[in-house]
Amino acid sequence: MLKRRGLLAGVFAGLFLFLAAKTWLNHPSNLEIVRASNTIGGAFELTDQDGQHVTEKDLLGKPSVMFFGYTYCPDICPTTLLELTNWLKALGVDADKLNVVFVSVDSKRDTPEQMKLYLSSFDPRIRGFTGTAKQVEKITSEYRVYYKQVPADGGDYTYDHSALIYLMNQSGRHVGIIAPNEPEASAVAKLRKLINSGT
């Protein structure tokens, strides 16, 4: 009886993992990542939270952690940025060896000033990049990021967007991802590996 229960538990656990993986892959952005991981990343021109012009060249020399979202996001973005804050704390001084960037897909509302105010609630090592609609379209195309404006009540809007965290080596080459809801131990281990690969 115990063996049968254990077998059933194993079957259900396997089925759960299969369905979870299938759900994750069904999102257009995630499937695109799997298919095109070697072509993620590229040239861009944006503005950081201090109003300074930035390009992909400013990130070279250190591994980079890239997350795309927007400051008016009600759930995914603040949760992910809080997780990033906790992971950086767990890394200790090694966190200084990373570029950590939050790129806004909301060119209309996310000015440098808004980005700076918003990011003041998180680890100060997280930088905010924003730009014009054309500039945002350019970098999201380079990183294969899915985002779509969704109308809301009263003429407002939100964004449906991918929630992957992109890991780039010190040469700007894509080397991995951290998936949504990934356990902290796994995420921190990936960041440590990213740091060590660049030393």
RAMO-V858858 format. One record per run of one state. SS is the DSSP state (@ for helix, = for strand, . for the rest). FROM is the first residue (numbers start at 1). TO is the last residue. If there is no record, write none. Layout:
{{SS;FROM;TO} {SS;FROM;TO}}
This chain:
{{.;1;1} {@;2;26} {.;27;27} {@;28;35} {.;36;36} {@;37;39} {.;40;44} {=;45;48} {.;49;52} {=;53;55} {@;56;59} {.;60;62} {=;63;69} {.;70;75} {@;76;97} {=;98;104} {.;105;111} {@;112;119} {.;120;125} {=;126;130} {.;131;132} {@;133;142} {.;143;146} {=;147;151} {.;152;152} {@;153;155} {.;156;156} {=;157;161} {.;162;164} {=;165;168} {.;169;173} {=;174;178} {.;179;183} {@;184;197} {.;198;199}}
